Amino acid sequence: MSDRIRLAATHRCPRRLTGYANRREFLRRVGGGLASLALADLLAQNGLLAVEGAAPKSPLAPRAGHFPARAKSVIWLFMEGGPSGFDLFDPKPELDKRSGQRVDNIETHFGNPGPLMASPFSFQQYGQSGAWVCDRYRSLAAHVDDIAFIKSVHAESPNHAPAMYQMNTGLTRPGFPSAGAWVTYGLGSENQDLPGFVVLPPNVGKGGPNNWGSGFLPGSFQATLLRTTGQPILNLDRPADVSPADQRAMLDLAARLNGEHLDRHPGEADLLARIDSFELAYRMQTAAPATTQVADESKEIHQLYGLDRAAGTAQFGAKCLLARRLVERGVRFVQVYSNDEWDAHGDLADNHGQRCAETDVPIAGLLSDLKQRGLLESTLVVWGGEFGRMPVSQGGKGRDHNPHGFLMWMAGGGIRGGTSLGQTDDIGYAAAVDPVSVQDIHATILNQLGLDHERLTYKHNGRQYRLTDVAGTVLRPILA
């Protein structure tokens, strides 16, 4: 046994074997000591420990990527529920022509598919790229030359929660790190007074916090939920009967006690996350409320994001404006969920019409604002849901879930605007040309941030895990 391992075992197990209840307990304690030592080495390799035996860095301290990045941060506009790409950005003349016909070999989630159903919306071409956009996204249409449309995405599950897990974590099962957690694990954050990964939550949220959790990564990398109204972070404010001096004294005492505990248990990831969370929460008491004060923005900015319009537009507009304020302050990854679901089973025209009305002006405002501030070049904007919709009708006017072929888009952050990648078949049922997997989407996001998706790994349960698992190809045709 090496001196290093012997010291670790002695530190965790100072008593003799006879001091334990049995041999199994002795081996468990020794194994725990070795595991802590291994974890310390792992954290050191990933920059979370400065040097062996030294005090740990903040888990969110900024770190360099694998290669020069095109983007510093991500704003992911998650359209929960599954928007229909061919009803919004990818018209299908053959679908309109054959509307009312029944087709074979269409597998729907809820069964009993109806006939093919034409889009209820009209389309027009915009920009120098001539991209097609439906009449419900007129404001967003002005930005098509900044957007790369990815029209052949496919996923594995037709169920909301598993599909959202896959889109967020790469796998359809819960319990794995989300994309935002992987990014902050790899790069940290440029603002130590705010979380590195923020979620502006949905009103529904299929699958719940597993969509933005850290899984087996240290807890420091999970998302913080931020609200645009009221208290931005629940339970963050200092109690009224506690003075600032008393609070600082309590934190200092907790830091000393935690530090002593850390000395006895070096490299424990959960303990490191807990220590860091106390100090981050203290700093956020000032930084978070100041960041969320969208009322401080000018009248022109409020109009740009639609905050002066109907309640639905104002609510999502406030989320988009807050996302800009967060990345402007160095937050690494912001995920903005739509307020209501795009789950158009009953009436697609009504459902998608309402969702477009809520999101059109705010998303267009976000792209305009980022561009005029010089932030679009360093901010990767991603739009999409967990899957798309079927070309056949459901109940006469709705559409069922469709993971076989759907649309997402990206803008900014080194993306080549005015481009399009892939196609679904003539009726929009399945990816037919240049299919794009969820792993490809994740690989591309990481690439724009300067991270090699095959090298961004974390050892868990004896194997190296990564966001893209054992797949993923960077979508180079849409890169500038």
C-alpha positions as CSV (number, residue, x, y, z in Angstrom):
1,M,0.0,0.0,0.0
2,S,1.4,3.4,-1.0
3,D,2.0,6.0,1.7
4,R,-0.7,8.2,0.2
5,I,-3.3,5.5,0.3
6,R,-2.2,4.4,3.8
7,L,-2.5,7.9,5.1
8,A,-6.0,8.2,3.6
9,A,-7.1,4.9,5.2
10,T,-5.6,5.8,8.5
11,H,-7.3,9.2,8.5
12,R,-10.8,7.7,7.9
13,C,-10.1,4.6,10.1
14,P,-8.0,5.6,13.1
15,R,-9.3,2.7,15.2
16,R,-8.0,-0.9,15.0
17,L,-10.1,-3.6,13.4
18,T,-11.3,-4.7,16.8
19,G,-13.0,-1.3,17.2
20,Y,-15.6,-2.1,14.5
21,A,-18.6,-4.3,14.8
22,N,-17.3,-6.6,12.1
23,R,-14.8,-7.0,9.3
24,R,-17.4,-5.8,6.7
25,E,-17.7,-2.5,8.6
26,F,-13.9,-2.0,8.6
27,L,-13.8,-2.6,4.8
28,R,-16.6,-0.3,4.2
29,R,-14.9,2.5,6.1
30,V,-11.6,1.9,4.3
31,G,-13.3,1.8,1.0
32,G,-15.0,5.1,1.8
33,G,-11.6,6.7,2.5
34,L,-10.3,5.5,-0.9
35,A,-13.4,6.7,-2.7
36,S,-13.0,10.2,-1.2
37,L,-9.3,10.2,-2.3
38,A,-10.3,9.2,-5.8
39,L,-13.0,11.9,-5.9
40,A,-10.5,14.5,-4.8
41,D,-8.2,13.4,-7.6
42,L,-11.1,13.7,-10.1
43,L,-12.1,17.1,-8.9
44,A,-8.4,18.2,-9.1
45,Q,-8.2,17.0,-12.7
46,N,-11.3,19.0,-13.6
47,G,-10.1,22.2,-12.0
48,L,-12.3,22.1,-8.9
49,L,-9.3,21.7,-6.6
50,A,-6.5,24.1,-7.2
51,V,-3.7,21.8,-6.0
52,E,-3.6,18.7,-3.8
53,G,-4.2,19.7,-0.2
54,A,-5.2,23.2,-1.1
55,A,-8.6,24.9,-0.5
56,P,-11.1,24.1,-3.3
57,K,-12.0,26.6,-6.0
58,S,-15.6,27.6,-6.4
59,P,-17.2,24.9,-8.6
60,L,-18.6,27.7,-10.8
61,A,-15.2,29.5,-11.3
62,P,-14.8,30.1,-15.0
63,R,-12.7,27.5,-16.9
64,A,-11.3,27.3,-20.4
65,G,-13.0,25.0,-22.9
66,H,-11.2,22.5,-25.1
67,F,-10.8,25.0,-28.0
68,P,-11.8,28.6,-28.8
69,A,-15.5,29.2,-28.4
70,R,-17.9,31.0,-30.7
71,A,-20.4,31.5,-27.9
72,K,-20.1,32.4,-24.2
73,S,-23.6,31.6,-23.2
74,V,-26.8,29.8,-24.2
75,I,-30.5,30.9,-24.2
76,W,-32.7,27.9,-24.8
77,L,-36.3,28.8,-25.7
78,F,-38.0,25.5,-24.8
79,M,-41.4,25.3,-26.4
80,E,-42.9,22.6,-24.1
81,G,-45.5,20.3,-25.5
82,G,-44.3,19.9,-29.1
83,P,-44.8,22.6,-31.7
84,S,-45.6,21.6,-35.3
85,G,-42.7,22.6,-37.5
86,F,-44.6,22.2,-40.8
87,D,-47.3,24.4,-39.4
88,L,-44.9,27.2,-38.4
89,F,-41.7,27.2,-40.6
90,D,-41.7,24.3,-43.0
91,P,-44.9,24.2,-45.2
92,K,-45.7,20.9,-47.0
93,P,-47.6,21.5,-50.3
94,E,-48.2,17.7,-50.6
95,L,-49.8,17.6,-47.2
96,D,-52.2,20.4,-48.2
97,K,-52.9,18.7,-51.6
98,R,-53.7,15.4,-50.0
99,S,-55.6,16.8,-47.0
100,G,-58.6,14.5,-46.1
101,Q,-56.9,11.3,-47.5
102,R,-56.1,8.4,-45.2
103,V,-52.6,7.0,-45.2
104,D,-51.1,3.7,-44.0
105,N,-48.1,3.2,-41.8
106,I,-48.7,6.2,-39.6
107,E,-48.2,5.2,-36.0
108,T,-49.7,7.8,-33.6
109,H,-49.2,8.0,-29.8
110,F,-52.9,7.8,-28.9
111,G,-53.9,5.6,-31.8
112,N,-56.9,5.9,-34.2
113,P,-55.3,8.4,-36.5
114,G,-57.6,10.5,-38.7
115,P,-56.9,11.6,-42.3
116,L,-54.2,13.9,-43.4
117,M,-54.8,17.5,-42.3
118,A,-53.7,20.6,-44.1
119,S,-52.1,23.4,-42.1
120,P,-54.6,26.0,-40.9
121,F,-52.0,28.8,-41.5
122,S,-50.8,30.6,-44.6
123,F,-47.1,31.1,-45.4
124,Q,-44.9,33.7,-46.9
125,Q,-41.1,33.8,-47.7
126,Y,-38.9,36.3,-45.9
127,G,-35.4,37.7,-45.9
128,Q,-32.6,37.2,-48.4
129,S,-32.7,33.5,-47.6
130,G,-36.4,33.2,-48.6
131,A,-37.3,31.2,-45.6
132,W,-40.9,30.3,-45.2
133,V,-42.7,31.4,-42.0
134,C,-46.4,31.1,-41.1
135,D,-48.7,34.2,-40.7
136,R,-48.7,33.8,-36.9
137,Y,-45.0,34.5,-36.5
138,R,-44.7,37.7,-38.5
139,S,-42.4,39.5,-36.0
140,L,-40.0,36.6,-35.8
141,A,-40.1,36.3,-39.6
142,A,-38.0,39.5,-39.8
143,H,-35.0,37.5,-38.3
144,V,-34.9,34.5,-40.6
145,D,-31.5,35.6,-42.0
146,D,-30.0,35.1,-38.5
147,I,-31.6,31.7,-38.1
148,A,-30.5,28.2,-39.1
149,F,-33.6,25.9,-39.4
150,I,-33.0,22.3,-38.5
151,K,-35.9,20.5,-40.2
152,S,-35.1,16.8,-39.6
153,V,-34.7,16.3,-35.9
154,H,-35.9,12.9,-34.5
155,A,-36.2,11.6,-31.0
156,E,-37.0,8.3,-29.2
157,S,-40.1,8.8,-27.2
158,P,-43.7,10.0,-28.0
159,N,-44.4,10.6,-24.3
160,H,-43.8,14.1,-23.0
161,A,-41.7,13.4,-19.9
162,P,-39.3,10.9,-21.4
163,A,-39.0,13.1,-24.5
164,M,-38.3,16.1,-22.4
165,Y,-35.7,14.2,-20.4
166,Q,-34.0,13.2,-23.7
167,M,-34.0,16.7,-25.0
168,N,-32.6,18.0,-21.8
169,T,-30.3,15.2,-20.7
170,G,-29.7,13.1,-23.7
171,L,-31.5,10.1,-22.2
172,T,-35.2,9.2,-21.9
173,R,-34.7,8.1,-18.2
174,P,-34.7,10.6,-15.3
175,G,-31.7,11.1,-13.1
176,F,-29.1,12.2,-15.6
177,P,-27.4,15.6,-15.8
178,S,-29.1,18.2,-18.0
179,A,-27.3,20.1,-20.8
180,G,-27.1,23.2,-18.6
181,A,-25.4,21.2,-15.8
182,W,-22.9,19.7,-18.2
183,V,-22.1,23.2,-19.6
184,T,-21.5,24.7,-16.2
185,Y,-19.5,21.7,-15.1
186,G,-17.3,22.2,-18.2
187,L,-17.0,26.0,-18.2
188,G,-18.2,27.4,-14.9
189,S,-19.8,30.8,-14.9
190,E,-18.5,34.4,-15.6
191,N,-20.5,35.8,-12.7
192,Q,-19.9,34.5,-9.2
193,D,-22.8,36.4,-7.7
194,L,-25.4,34.6,-9.8
195,P,-26.0,30.9,-10.6
196,G,-24.3,29.6,-13.7
197,F,-27.4,27.8,-14.8
198,V,-30.8,29.4,-14.6
199,V,-34.3,28.1,-15.5
200,L,-37.3,30.4,-16.1
201,P,-39.8,27.7,-15.3
202,P,-43.0,26.6,-17.2
203,N,-46.5,26.7,-15.8
204,V,-46.8,23.0,-16.3
205,G,-43.4,21.3,-16.6
206,K,-43.8,17.6,-17.5
207,G,-41.2,15.6,-15.7
208,G,-40.4,18.4,-13.3
209,P,-36.9,19.2,-11.9
210,N,-35.3,16.2,-13.5
211,N,-35.3,18.3,-16.7
212,W,-32.8,20.8,-15.2
213,G,-31.1,18.7,-12.5
214,S,-27.4,17.9,-12.1
215,G,-28.0,14.1,-11.9
216,F,-24.7,12.5,-10.7
217,L,-22.7,15.7,-11.3
218,P,-22.0,17.7,-8.1
219,G,-25.1,19.6,-6.9
220,S,-23.4,23.0,-7.7
221,F,-24.2,22.5,-11.4
222,Q,-28.0,22.0,-11.1
223,A,-30.2,24.9,-12.2
224,T,-31.7,27.6,-10.0
225,L,-35.3,28.5,-10.7
226,L,-35.8,32.2,-11.2
227,R,-39.1,34.0,-11.3
228,T,-39.9,37.2,-13.1
229,T,-42.5,38.4,-10.5
230,G,-42.5,38.5,-6.7
231,Q,-39.5,36.9,-4.9
232,P,-37.1,35.9,-7.7
233,I,-35.7,32.9,-5.7
234,L,-37.8,31.4,-3.0
235,N,-36.5,31.6,0.6
236,L,-33.6,33.8,-0.5
237,D,-34.3,37.0,1.5
238,R,-32.7,37.4,4.9
239,P,-35.3,37.1,7.7
240,A,-36.5,40.5,9.0
241,D,-35.3,39.8,12.5
242,V,-31.7,39.0,11.4
243,S,-29.3,41.9,10.9
244,P,-26.7,41.8,8.1
245,A,-23.9,41.6,10.7
246,D,-25.6,38.6,12.4
247,Q,-26.1,36.9,9.1
248,R,-22.5,37.4,8.1
249,A,-21.3,36.1,11.5
250,M,-23.5,32.9,11.1
251,L,-22.1,32.3,7.6
252,D,-18.6,32.7,8.8
253,L,-19.2,30.2,11.6
254,A,-20.8,27.8,9.2
255,A,-17.9,28.2,6.8
256,R,-15.4,27.5,9.5
257,L,-17.3,24.4,10.7
258,N,-17.8,23.2,7.1
259,G,-14.1,23.8,6.4
260,E,-13.1,21.6,9.4
261,H,-15.4,18.9,8.2
262,L,-14.0,19.2,4.7
263,D,-10.5,18.7,6.1
264,R,-11.6,15.4,7.5
265,H,-13.5,14.4,4.3
266,P,-11.4,15.9,1.5
267,G,-13.0,16.2,-2.0
268,E,-16.6,15.3,-1.1
269,A,-18.5,16.8,-4.0
270,D,-21.8,17.3,-2.1
271,L,-20.0,19.0,0.7
272,L,-18.2,21.3,-1.7
273,A,-21.6,22.1,-3.3
274,R,-23.2,22.9,0.0
275,I,-20.4,25.2,1.1
276,D,-20.4,27.0,-2.2
277,S,-24.2,27.3,-2.1
278,F,-24.2,29.2,1.2
279,E,-21.9,31.9,0.0
280,L,-23.6,32.1,-3.4
281,A,-27.0,32.5,-1.8
282,Y,-25.6,35.3,0.3
283,R,-24.2,37.1,-2.7
284,M,-27.4,36.5,-4.6
285,Q,-29.5,38.4,-2.0
286,T,-28.2,41.6,-3.7
287,A,-27.4,40.4,-7.2
288,A,-30.6,38.4,-8.0
289,P,-33.2,41.1,-7.2
290,A,-31.2,43.7,-9.1
291,T,-31.0,41.4,-12.1
292,T,-34.7,40.7,-12.1
293,Q,-35.8,44.3,-12.0
294,V,-37.1,44.4,-15.6
295,A,-39.2,47.4,-14.7
296,D,-35.9,49.4,-14.7
297,E,-35.6,48.9,-18.5
298,S,-36.7,51.7,-20.8
299,K,-40.2,52.1,-22.3
300,E,-38.7,51.2,-25.7
301,I,-37.3,47.9,-24.4
302,H,-40.7,47.0,-22.8
303,Q,-42.4,47.6,-26.1
304,L,-39.7,45.6,-27.9
305,Y,-40.4,42.5,-25.8
306,G,-44.2,43.0,-25.7
307,L,-44.4,43.9,-22.0
308,D,-46.9,46.6,-22.9
309,R,-49.3,44.1,-24.5
310,A,-51.7,41.3,-23.3
311,A,-50.8,39.3,-20.2
312,G,-49.6,36.3,-22.2
313,T,-47.2,38.3,-24.2
314,A,-46.0,40.2,-21.2
315,Q,-45.3,37.1,-19.2
316,F,-43.2,35.4,-21.8
317,G,-41.7,38.7,-22.8
318,A,-40.5,39.3,-19.2
319,K,-38.8,35.9,-19.3
320,C,-37.0,36.7,-22.6
321,L,-35.9,40.1,-21.2
322,L,-34.7,38.5,-18.0
323,A,-32.7,36.0,-20.1
324,R,-30.9,38.8,-21.9
325,R,-30.1,40.5,-18.6
326,L,-28.7,37.2,-17.2
327,V,-26.4,36.5,-20.1
328,E,-25.4,40.1,-20.2
329,R,-24.2,39.6,-16.6
330,G,-22.2,36.5,-17.4
331,V,-24.7,33.7,-16.6
332,R,-23.6,30.7,-18.7
333,F,-26.9,28.8,-19.5
334,V,-30.5,30.1,-19.4
335,Q,-33.5,28.0,-20.3
336,V,-36.7,29.8,-20.9
337,Y,-39.9,27.6,-20.9
338,S,-43.0,28.7,-22.8
339,N,-45.8,29.6,-20.4
340,D,-48.3,27.2,-21.8
341,E,-48.1,23.9,-23.7
342,W,-48.0,23.5,-27.5
343,D,-49.8,20.2,-27.0
344,A,-52.4,20.6,-29.8
345,H,-54.5,17.5,-29.5
346,G,-57.9,19.2,-29.7
347,D,-57.5,22.2,-32.0
348,L,-54.2,23.0,-33.5
349,A,-55.2,26.3,-35.0
350,D,-56.4,27.6,-31.6
351,N,-53.5,26.1,-29.6
352,H,-50.7,27.2,-31.9
353,G,-52.4,30.5,-32.6
354,Q,-52.3,31.3,-28.9
355,R,-48.8,30.1,-28.4
356,C,-47.5,32.1,-31.3
357,A,-49.3,35.2,-30.0
358,E,-47.6,34.8,-26.7
359,T,-44.1,34.2,-28.1
360,D,-43.7,35.9,-31.4
361,V,-43.0,39.5,-30.3
362,P,-40.9,38.4,-27.3
363,I,-38.6,36.1,-29.3
364,A,-38.2,38.7,-32.0
365,G,-37.5,41.3,-29.4
366,L,-34.9,39.1,-27.8
367,L,-33.1,38.6,-31.1
368,S,-33.2,42.3,-31.9
369,D,-32.0,43.3,-28.4
370,L,-29.2,40.8,-28.4
371,K,-28.1,42.0,-31.8
372,Q,-28.2,45.7,-31.1
373,R,-26.1,45.2,-27.9
374,G,-23.5,43.1,-29.7
375,L,-24.5,40.0,-27.7
376,L,-26.0,37.8,-30.4
377,E,-22.5,36.9,-31.6
378,S,-21.6,35.5,-28.2
379,T,-25.0,34.1,-27.3
380,L,-26.4,30.9,-28.8
381,V,-30.2,30.9,-29.0
382,V,-32.0,27.6,-29.4
383,W,-35.7,27.1,-30.1
384,G,-37.7,23.9,-30.0
385,G,-39.8,21.4,-28.1
386,E,-39.4,17.8,-27.1
387,F,-41.0,16.6,-30.4
388,G,-43.3,17.7,-33.2
389,R,-46.9,16.9,-34.4
390,M,-48.4,14.4,-36.7
391,P,-49.5,15.2,-40.3
392,V,-52.7,13.3,-39.7
393,S,-55.6,14.8,-37.7
394,Q,-56.7,13.8,-34.2
395,G,-60.3,14.4,-33.3
396,G,-60.9,16.4,-36.5
397,K,-58.8,19.5,-35.8
398,G,-55.8,18.4,-33.6
399,R,-52.5,16.7,-34.1
400,D,-50.9,13.9,-32.0
401,H,-47.2,13.7,-30.8
402,N,-44.6,13.0,-33.4
403,P,-40.9,12.2,-32.5
404,H,-40.1,10.9,-36.0
405,G,-39.4,14.2,-37.6
406,F,-39.6,17.7,-36.3
407,L,-38.0,21.2,-36.4
408,M,-35.7,23.2,-34.2
409,W,-33.7,26.3,-34.9
410,M,-30.6,28.1,-33.7
411,A,-29.3,31.6,-34.0
412,G,-26.3,33.6,-32.9
413,G,-23.2,32.1,-31.3
414,G,-21.4,31.3,-34.5
415,I,-24.4,29.8,-36.3
416,R,-24.7,30.6,-40.0
417,G,-28.0,32.4,-40.4
418,G,-30.3,32.1,-43.4
419,T,-29.6,28.4,-43.7
420,S,-31.6,25.2,-43.5
421,L,-30.5,21.6,-42.7
422,G,-32.4,18.4,-43.4
423,Q,-35.9,17.6,-44.5
424,T,-38.9,15.5,-43.5
425,D,-40.8,13.5,-46.0
426,D,-43.5,15.2,-48.3
427,I,-46.2,15.1,-45.6
428,G,-43.9,15.9,-42.6
429,Y,-44.1,12.6,-40.8
430,A,-40.5,11.4,-40.6
431,A,-36.9,12.7,-41.1
432,A,-36.0,11.9,-44.7
433,V,-32.9,13.9,-45.6
434,D,-29.9,14.5,-43.3
435,P,-31.6,13.1,-40.1
436,V,-30.5,15.0,-36.9
437,S,-30.5,13.2,-33.6
438,V,-30.9,14.9,-30.1
439,Q,-27.2,13.9,-29.6
440,D,-26.3,16.0,-32.7
441,I,-28.1,19.0,-31.2
442,H,-26.3,18.6,-27.9
443,A,-22.9,18.1,-29.7
444,T,-23.4,21.3,-31.6
445,I,-24.4,23.4,-28.6
446,L,-21.3,22.2,-26.7
447,N,-19.1,22.8,-29.8
448,Q,-20.2,26.4,-30.1
449,L,-19.2,26.9,-26.4
450,G,-15.7,25.4,-27.1
451,L,-16.4,22.0,-25.6
452,D,-15.7,18.7,-27.4
453,H,-18.7,16.5,-26.6
454,E,-16.5,13.4,-26.6
455,R,-14.1,14.8,-24.1
456,L,-16.6,16.4,-21.7
457,T,-17.0,13.4,-19.4
458,Y,-17.6,12.4,-15.8
459,K,-16.9,9.1,-14.2
460,H,-19.9,7.6,-12.5
461,N,-20.5,4.0,-11.4
462,G,-17.3,2.8,-13.0
463,R,-17.8,4.3,-16.5
464,Q,-17.2,7.6,-18.2
465,Y,-20.5,9.4,-19.0
466,R,-21.1,12.3,-21.3
467,L,-24.1,14.4,-22.5
468,T,-24.1,12.7,-25.9
469,D,-23.6,9.2,-24.5
470,V,-22.0,7.2,-27.3
471,A,-23.3,9.2,-30.3
472,G,-23.5,12.8,-31.6
473,T,-22.1,14.7,-34.6
474,V,-21.6,18.4,-34.7
475,L,-23.9,20.0,-37.4
476,R,-21.2,21.8,-39.3
477,P,-23.3,22.8,-42.3
478,I,-25.1,25.4,-40.1
479,L,-21.9,26.8,-38.5
480,A,-20.4,30.1,-39.7
